[in-house]
């Protein structure tokens, strides 16, 4: 028997029923089709097919473009909210810190103003029972040892001092509030400008017309810079 021949054993009863004996070429073609089908659906082949599909979703880059009007109203509604909308998160501690500091200064100066105002009112009246101004001195100091003119002048100066700095803190709060709105609006508006460092210059000949009726036009160069 040749080396490439294929021996097939068939039961005798199958021959009696007229069963077709498979030929060597049919068996080889069936094996080839089976191998081809197996290779077509291997995991590596499926993975290669999936990777070959171009993913266009990763190529879409969304550019953030804030609205200046919206940033303005957000800052007016809540200081610092416009900076968050503009994604300038590092400005938020500055805004909050300014409001907290000025708010504390306003409260402290107003409390001292009320104390000195009450003391100055008590020292100016003639009622001996109103002596709140003595709370500013140690218990060892007697009222008789104090000069009334000096005491009235000192209390008045202190009262005016704390009123002045309380008003300055209030003005500072208003200023920070307005600055917070302007900063959010300007920051959002600057996002629309092209800040590319590329500069271009265009030089071309030009005809210069003189205003005098008898003069002739002149020729020159015009230069345009784009930035």
Buried (B, 14 or more C-beta within 10 A) or exposed (E): EEEEEEEEEEEEEEEEEEEEEEEEEEEEEEEEEEEEEEEEEEEEEEEEEEEEEEEEEEEEEEEEEBBBEBBBBBBBEEBBBBBBBBEBEEBBEBBEEBBEBBBEBBEBBBEBBEBBBBBBBBBEEEEEEBEBBBEBEEEEEEEEEBEEEEBBEBBBEBBEBBBEBBBBBBEBBEEBBEBBBEBBBEBBBEBEEEEEEEEEEEEEEEEEEEEEEEEEEEEEEEEEEEE
